[in-house]
């Protein structure tokens, strides 16, 4: 059974930093394309960052230069380093995994990030 478990969310002041982690189990991690999504209250879930099985990364425009997605295959973990956080980054952040071979997708339970003074 595939499981994705996020951690690292919390309350941070504007301009601060947080690092989210998503640990995968029950699947061969290195074949997964990994992504971070977020959903703010009253808004649709949006894609934040992607890191492919080969290590290529893409970001939504609003986080470019502030967020960095990375992965450590040996730890079955993907990270999202978030710097210079803004109140508009407040959302529940979700980890997503997609198999590069079949396209099957999996979701974590989400972790709350709140940016407020």
Secondary structure by P-SEA (a helix, b strand, c coil): cbbbbbcccccccccbbbbbbbbbccccccccccbbbbbcccccccccccccccbbbbbcccccccbbbbbcccccbbbbbbcccccccccbbbbbbbcccccbbbbccbbbbbbcc
